[in-house]
Amino acid sequence: DKANYRHFMAKEICEQPDVVGRTLAHYVDMRTERVALPIKLPFDFSNVRRVTITACGTASYAGAIAKYWFERLAHIPVDVDIASEFRYREAPLRKGDLALFISQSGETADTLAALRYAKERGAHTVSVVNVPTSTIARESETVLPTLAGPEIGVASTKAFTCQLMALAALAVAAGTERGEISVSEERKLVSALIEVPRLMGAALASEPQIEKLARYVAKARDVLYLGRGTSYPLALEGALKLKEISYIHAEGYAAGELKHGPIALIDENMPVVVIAPFDGVFEKTVSNMQEVVARGGKIILITDAKGAAESAIEPVATVLLPDMAPTFAPIVYSVPIQLLAYHAAVIMGTDVDQPRNLAKSVTVE
Ligand code: M6R
């Protein structure tokens, strides 16, 4: 039931501090501040040479964010692919490789086919799924659950951030097992994860401001989302969310790709949503923002206090999020991205929870 919310999507966005916290508690020991996976993995990360992550839609963007984590924290090379491509590409997989699948429903036809392909080739299969009784959960060697609870809105919100939480814990576990991070670094990372639910709660407080910004976005024909590092897949997710529920055309790009093409689109009618926590690539994103402003583009900047102070541009609006460890910022930055799409859709008068042409679970290819 929708409780007092107008749409399931609004309810599911607001539930995130709770359900992400619940997922966190399933993956870490709050007392020792160390990762404690709910199940023993049938392999040692020290022996894993390569990880392939396969999923569709929003789940694939969770995988694309996790790639940065696995590579940075555990130094394991990661390939991320959408399942409809992976399953037909004849991707070479070797015995002992780790094939990771991500799915809210656990019933997505292409993801299931990719899982079966990986199993046939002797890879270890691990699935991050929200529906524990699903086919993907049943057929995987190891299941890592997300504890988002039933997600009713077609647009995935809480399942996505719970996937990120489970994947973050897994990447930290991989880093520790491979000796790439020390126990004290592990504790630091886990304590940053423990902060996430509270920070998501604080991010929800941006809703009144985002609602106003949505009025501006809803007037646009096209919207561009930009980010670097882990904010890049989040830019793709922001664009997907806006398209699927408001029917406004949107594109997500790596900010560094701007001058390789999409900059030609920029004019004074084009809102550009820039996702930029003050992290190691922030300054690089600033130069991309300057390129946008120089061409009359209108920037909505989602950042923190430091980022706002250092941005050296005049955005049309700045959405300020609390300071946090940048590694796990995408989990928190998802919140304003979801709210923006939600309010734009409400203004457009679309069927937010059941957008046209879409099904919650895509069980045919
Ligand atoms: O159930 P799954 O996570 O496997 O679904 C994957 C995609 O179909 C899904 O994330 C889709 O992209 C959502 N509608 C996005 O909001």
Boltz pocket constraint, residues with backbone or C-beta under 6 A from the ligand:
constraints:
  - pocket:
      binder: B
      contacts: [[A, 56], [A, 57], [A, 58], [A, 59], [A, 102], [A, 103], [A, 104], [A, 105], [A, 106], [A, 107], [A, 108], [A, 111], [A, 154], [A, 155], [A, 156], [A, 157], [A, 241], [A, 244], [A, 359], [A, 360], [A, 361], [A, 362]]
      max_distance: 6.0
